[in-house]
């Protein structure tokens, strides 16, 4: 899997990541965390969490230029516990085994603007299909106002199903996408400003789903449908 970075015209290639890439993964994550103005929009993974994924409990793909890791993306086959995202979106305990998480996605600041998040999203889902791992739902969390990640999730056809405190009382949208290819029809639409947290939570509790990100006069809104 290869491509060209449109910003610099450099070539890059994408490959599966393994345990031997762990130090590069941690270094890139730390570089990105250090440059964040709002640290709480990203929940970094620990060395142990990355090792767990790389040891067969998920998938990771990385993008490289000149053998330097410039971006990566992870999927996790989660364990069943009381913090499971499937519970947050209303799945039964029996359905939790059918859930896969889209975990962290990191892009080197110098490589942004090249669509690498979306490129890796496409490749990693293709790689997942080749593993024949059974699943019905893909879930993930995104902080409000983490605009690149919100755009990434909506571009994949994911929907906001909940908005609640996770990871030690950090507010997060909980996204979900079903594996089935059925196109949904929305009969009603309403938009709310992203900072209207109670309003969004009320809509979600009443069966609405967040389906798109809108920008109006430098403000961000979420479009809901049901």
Secondary structure, 3 states (H helix, E strand, C coil): CEEECCCCCCEEEEEECCHHHHHHHHHHHHHHHHHCCCHHHCCCCCHHHHHHHHHHHEEEEEEEECCEEEEEEEEECCCCCCCCHHHHCCCCHHHHHHEEEEEEEEECHHHCCCCHHHHHHHHHHHHHHHHCCCCCEEEEEECCCCHHHHHHHHHCCCEEEEEEEECCCEEEEEEEEECCCCCCCCCCEEEEECCCHHHHHHHHHCCCEEEEEEEECCEEEEEEEC
